[in-house]
Amino acid sequence: MRLEASPFVILPVNTVSVDLGLDQSICEGSDVVLTATPSGVTTIASYEWVDLNTGLVVSTTGPDYTIVDLSSDMNIGVTITSGDECTNGVTALDEVIITMLPTLFASAEFESVETEICEGATVTYNVINPVNTGLNPTWEWTVTGAVGQVVTGTGAAFETFTYTPAIGDVVSLTVVSDELCADLTPVDAVLMNTLIINPVITTAVTIDSDDADNSICEGTAVTFTATPGNVLGAETYQWYLNGVAQLGETGVTYTTSGLQDNDVLSVEMNGDNACEVQDIVASSDIVMDVQPTTTVNVTISANPGLTACQGSDIVLTAT
């Protein structure tokens, strides 16, 4: 009887291991998918996922485990059991630390450079005190008013907004952060000051005199009175005679007795509104008719003379 030897198949004994990758930093509320990558093993008999912070088994269903809505730091481990012939029952363990990054909430304030302007002037708003907005946030400037406007952009260039406001306009600003783990809801920035927009007023001034027809005799005192329009009561005046400013004559009235024929009276008024079309306005002129004062002489003559008989008639003549 002859025996023939069969060749032996020698199976290698591999080192069984498993890898969960590097530790991770993940934003709060995220879902985290962990994948176990085995090495040195062909058949996995079982997977056991464990929360190492609590010791609780969280899954036994395969090479993947998902943390839903991450809410705290976690330390997750996985143990695999080999089902290969030469390493049957051999286990391997790996763990990964998940660090939760908290949600960041952005905030910002803004203010106007100017605090009071005239209607029609430009105003500039600047972002101040941004918190958790990131390096390249999205800013949206909105004007609500007669003419609406929306300006949106990212980065530092849009931290300034310049426009020409109208009375009644309301300016608002929102920001969306691009910071890691930031809440992506647009946040209203807080306006830190108030802008006053003053209307532009057209003022006027007229003058008249206490002589109805502005025709007087030389030496007569005349009082001129200014009547303002669209002022608040703190306006100032300067009276002019023949284009020459009269020293000290800055009130609402001007009285003089030294007028000559064809003298020209006028007044300039400096209004007291915050915004005016012209700060200084002039009245129309008054041209005076001044008649000279004449000396009246009279002589008396007697006819037939200054000597007459008693009872005679004497004719007196005034010249």
Secondary structure, 3 states (H helix, E strand, C coil): CCCCCCCCCCCCCCCCEEECCCCEEEECCCCEEEECEEECCCCEEEEEEEECCCCEEEECCCCEEEECCCCCCEEEEEEEEECCCCCCCCEEEEEEEEEEECCECCEEEEEECCCEEECCCCEEEEEEEEECCCCCCEEEEEEECCCCEEEEEECHHHHEEEECCCCCCEEEEEEECCCCCECCCCEECEECCCCEEECCECCEEEEEECCCCCEEECCCCEEEEEEEECCCCCCEEEEEECCEECCCCCCCEEEECCCCCCCEEEEEEECCCCCECCCEEECCCEECEEECCCCCCCCEEEECCCCCCCCCCCEEEEC
